[in-house]
C-alpha cells in the first residue's frame, strides 16, 4: 500500500530488502490533492515496482482530506486538539479498514504472501486505525475471512518518525520523491500536523529534509 509519504516509501524499500517482489497499490479516493498520488507513482518507478491506481469514491466525505469546505488544522491548533482528546478533522473514517480490505483482495488474487502498510502508532495524529490493537484485530479478521495465506505486516508500527527516517536513509529511500503535507502546493506548508511530525522526525534524525529548500 503506497501513499506517497515517507512511511509507505520506507516500507516498500524494506519489503524489497527482505526479498519480496512488490506490487504497489495506490489509492485515489478523492483526496484533497493529487500530489501524493504522483509521488507514489514516482516512488514505485524509482523502486522498479509495478503499480496500480485504484479509484474509489467516498461520497459522504467526513474528513478535511476529502471535503474542501473543512479546514485542514494548522500546527497552532494541534496541541489544543490533543488536550481536548479530539480526533483531527484530517481523519478519514475507517480508511485503513477500507484500504486494507481492497489490498487483501488484490493480494489473494495475485497469490501474494503479505500486505505491507506503513502505519505507525508513535507520533500518529490521533487516528484510531493506526493503533497496534487495530492491526491485531484486523489480522484475526483477515485470517477468519480469507484462506489465511496472506499476512498483514506493519513493520513500522512501533517506530517513531526519526527511526523511520534513519531506516529509510539506510535503505536509500528517495525522500525527495515523497510527500507528507496535507496541502498540495509546490512546497510543504509547514503548518499542518503532518508537516510538523515530518520536520520533527528529520530534526531528531539529524538529517536535512530534501523538500525544504
Phi, psi and omega per residue, in radians:
X1 nan 1.969 -3.001
X2 -2.060 2.005 -3.077
X3 -1.672 -0.355 -3.027
X4 1.800 -0.172 3.108
X5 -1.455 2.982 -3.076
X6 -1.246 -0.457 3.130
X7 -1.187 -0.897 -3.109
X8 -1.193 -0.563 3.080
X9 -1.125 -0.727 3.117
X10 -1.118 -0.708 3.111
X11 -1.123 -0.683 3.095
X12 -1.038 -0.847 -3.125
X13 -1.203 -0.523 3.069
X14 -1.196 -0.745 3.102
X15 -1.074 -0.738 3.092
X16 -1.094 -0.718 3.136
X17 -1.120 -0.481 3.112
X18 -1.474 0.026 3.053
X19 1.674 0.142 3.122
X20 -1.399 2.491 2.947
X21 -1.605 1.988 -2.929
X22 -1.749 2.416 2.940
X23 -2.004 2.163 -3.030
X24 -1.648 2.340 3.079
X25 -1.947 2.068 -3.094
X26 -1.953 2.281 -3.078
X27 -1.761 2.182 2.967
X28 -1.851 1.695 -3.014
X29 -2.008 0.421 3.139
X30 1.434 0.418 -3.115
X31 -1.119 2.900 -2.957
X32 -0.988 -0.578 -3.136
X33 -2.571 2.864 -3.102
X34 -1.720 0.045 -3.090
X35 -1.014 -0.736 -3.109
X36 -1.211 -0.532 3.097
X37 -1.171 -0.766 3.102
X38 -1.112 -0.676 3.092
X39 -1.091 -0.759 3.136
X40 -1.068 -0.747 3.103
X41 -1.063 -0.781 -3.124
X42 -1.138 -0.661 3.120
X43 -1.166 -0.767 3.113
X44 -1.040 -0.765 3.135
X45 -1.138 -0.714 3.132
X46 -1.115 -0.573 -3.140
X47 -1.462 -0.095 -3.133
X48 1.255 0.582 -3.074
X49 -1.993 2.541 3.011
X50 -1.211 2.641 3.108
X51 -2.500 2.699 3.013
X52 -2.253 2.480 3.040
X53 -1.827 2.110 -3.135
X54 -1.816 2.060 -3.133
X55 -1.678 2.128 3.077
X56 -2.248 2.848 -3.066
X57 -2.174 2.246 3.054
X58 -2.051 1.395 -2.986
X59 -1.129 -0.354 3.136
X60 -1.405 -0.146 3.074
X61 0.974 -1.867 3.105
X62 1.441 0.288 -3.116
X63 -2.694 2.591 3.075
X64 -1.169 -0.323 3.085
X65 -1.379 -0.220 -3.122
X66 -2.013 -0.454 -3.035
X67 -2.039 1.945 -3.107
X68 -1.215 -0.192 3.075
X69 -1.316 -0.334 3.121
X70 -1.644 2.397 -3.111
X71 -1.430 2.366 3.007
X72 -1.231 2.145 -3.094
X73 -1.091 2.476 3.133
X74 -1.669 2.849 -3.090
X75 -0.949 -0.647 -3.090
X76 -1.100 -0.386 3.134
X77 -1.693 -0.078 -3.013
X78 -1.101 -0.861 -3.103
X79 -1.133 -0.662 3.134
X80 -1.096 -0.767 3.124
X81 -1.100 -0.693 -3.125
X82 -1.200 -0.654 3.119
X83 -1.133 -0.573 3.115
X84 -1.457 -0.055 -3.140
X85 1.027 0.686 -3.138
X86 -1.621 2.550 2.989
X87 -1.391 2.214 -3.076
X88 -1.036 2.670 3.111
X89 -1.155 -0.223 3.095
X90 -1.392 -0.131 3.067
X91 -1.168 2.212 3.058
X92 -1.703 1.987 -3.025
X93 -0.921 2.137 3.052
X94 1.078 0.402 -3.051
X95 -1.008 -0.826 -3.099
X96 -1.180 -0.539 3.055
X97 -1.112 -0.802 -3.134
X98 -1.130 -0.866 -3.093
X99 -1.109 -0.784 -3.131
X100 -1.115 -0.596 3.123
X101 -1.145 -0.785 3.067
X102 -1.088 -0.777 -3.111
X103 -1.110 -0.676 3.128
X104 -1.152 -0.694 3.089
X105 -1.102 -0.776 3.098
X106 -1.072 -0.787 -3.103
X107 -1.089 -0.754 3.118
X108 -1.114 -0.655 -3.118
X109 -1.120 -0.709 -3.112
X110 -1.651 0.132 3.116
X111 1.050 0.727 3.103
X112 -1.323 2.676 3.140
X113 -1.475 -0.399 -3.042
X114 -2.770 2.670 2.937
X115 -1.896 2.163 3.108
X116 -1.781 2.371 3.083
X117 -2.316 2.509 -3.036
X118 -1.612 0.299 -3.120
X119 -1.145 2.593 3.008
X120 -2.530 2.574 -2.996
X121 -1.478 -0.648 -3.082
X122 -1.367 2.356 -3.081
X123 1.199 0.194 3.123
X124 -1.251 2.865 -2.943
X125 -1.540 0.369 3.134
X126 1.624 0.304 -3.121
X127 -1.473 2.219 -3.106
X128 -1.182 -0.368 -3.104
X129 -1.624 0.401 3.022
X130 -2.085 0.247 -3.100
X131 -1.640 2.604 3.126
X132 -0.965 -0.677 -3.119
X133 -1.141 -0.535 3.060
X134 -1.119 -0.822 -3.104
X135 -1.186 -0.594 3.069
X136 -1.103 -0.755 -3.139
X137 -1.186 -0.727 -3.129
X138 -1.142 -0.672 3.118
X139 -1.081 -0.735 3.097
X140 -1.102 -0.749 3.121
X141 -1.092 -0.749 -3.127
X142 -1.092 -0.699 3.114
X143 -1.149 -0.636 -3.127
X144 -1.334 -0.523 -3.024
X145 -1.739 -0.053 3.104
X146 -2.296 -2.999 3.092
X147 -1.328 -0.065 3.027
X148 1.278 0.355 -3.103
X149 -1.603 -0.162 -3.035
X150 -2.054 2.198 3.127
X151 -1.534 2.767 3.033
X152 -1.894 1.966 -3.032
X153 -2.010 2.168 3.077
X154 -2.170 1.313 -2.981
X155 -1.175 -0.229 -3.137
X156 -1.736 0.069 -2.915
X157 -0.922 -0.698 -3.073
X158 -1.858 0.283 3.092
X159 -1.724 2.569 3.006
X160 -1.541 3.055 -3.006
X161 -1.103 -0.676 -3.108
X162 -1.145 -0.686 3.108
X163 -1.168 -0.615 3.087
X164 -1.131 -0.740 -3.138
X165 -1.143 -0.730 3.101
X166 -1.110 -0.692 3.077
X167 -1.128 -0.750 3.126
X168 -1.076 -0.688 3.096
X169 -1.082 -0.760 3.124
X170 -1.077 -0.618 -3.120
X171 -1.504 -0.028 -3.137
X172 1.127 0.727 3.066
X173 -1.194 2.302 3.125
X174 -1.348 1.425 -3.101
X175 -1.042 -0.426 3.130
X176 -1.154 -0.330 3.131
X177 -1.614 -0.195 -3.067
X178 -1.441 2.821 3.118
X179 -2.500 2.251 -3.100
X180 -2.049 -0.439 -3.036
X181 -1.099 2.462 3.121
X182 -1.295 -0.192 3.096
X183 -1.880 2.647 -3.012
X184 -1.815 0.722 3.139
X185 -1.402 -3.062 3.121
X186 -1.269 -0.544 3.123
X187 -2.154 2.622 3.057
X188 -1.000 2.484 -3.062
X189 -1.239 -0.502 -3.121
X190 1.277 0.108 -3.054
X191 -2.034 -0.367 -3.124
X192 -1.486 2.888 -3.067
X193 -1.203 -0.493 3.096
X194 -1.140 -0.723 3.054
X195 -1.098 -0.684 -3.129
X196 -1.066 -0.868 -3.105
X197 -1.183 -0.609 3.093
X198 -1.128 -0.855 -3.133
X199 -1.073 -0.725 3.124
X200 -1.096 -0.722 -3.141
X201 -1.125 -0.792 3.124
X202 -1.127 -0.682 3.139
X203 -1.125 -0.804 -3.135
X204 -1.170 -0.541 3.109
X205 -1.368 -0.224 -3.114
X206 1.263 0.525 -3.103
X207 -2.170 2.458 3.108
X208 -1.383 2.374 3.073
X209 -1.325 2.097 -3.097
X210 -1.164 -0.241 3.122
X211 -1.484 -0.237 -3.135
X212 -1.686 1.965 -3.097
X213 -1.470 nan nan
